[in-house]
């Protein structure tokens, strides 16, 4: 099954897919490891640390200014 049709994809992963953002590029631009971005995209129950959350949300808001933490993560 292709990764973009993965039914287990998290809200964050689906959002990246809809916006055509590559995980590798997002990881590089946000200064977060590729492994962490992969966890964020594929594990619905993963909760990132405060530092990672800050970096991810900062870059996410450059793509869509209306995004909030609650849109992606159950915190």
N, C-alpha and C positions, 0 to 999 in steps of 0.2 A: 504494500500500500504506500503510495507517495506521501511524503511528510505533510504536504499541504492539505491532504484529505484526512488527516489523523483526527478521529473523533475525540481523542483524549487531549487535544490541544487546549491549553489554558486560554483565558480571556485575553491575556497579553499576547500570546502566540497568534491567536486569530486576528487580533488588531494589527500585528506586524504584517501578517499575510495580506490583509485587506488593503493596507497602505503600500504594499510592494517593498517593504523594508527587509533586507537580508540580515539574518542573525549575526553573521560575521561582521558586517559593516556596523550594525548597531553596537556590537561589543567593542569594536575599535573606537567608534566615536564617543561612546559613553565611558570608556576606560574601565569596563567591567569584563571579566574573563568570559571567553566563549562558553565554557562549561556552565557558568552561572546563568548566562542568557539562555542556554539550552534548557536548564532546569526551569527557569521562569516561563518558557514557552510550552513545555511539555508536562510539567507537574502542577496540577491544579491546587494542590495542598501546600506547595512550597511558599514560605514567607521569607522574603529577603531581609538581610540586616538593614539597619537604618541607613548606613552609608551607601549600600548598593541601591536601596530604594530611592534615595536622594538623587543619585546619578542617573538612574533609569527615568525617573519622572522629569528631571531637568531636560533630558534629550527628548522624551516623549512630548513634552510641551512645545518644543520647537517644531514638531510635526503637526500637532493638534493642541492648540492652547486651551481647549475646554476640558482636557483630560485631568482626572483626579485619581488619587491613589485607589479609591474605592471602585473605580471603573475596572481595575485590573486585579486587585488583591483583596482577600477577605481578612482585613485587619481590624 
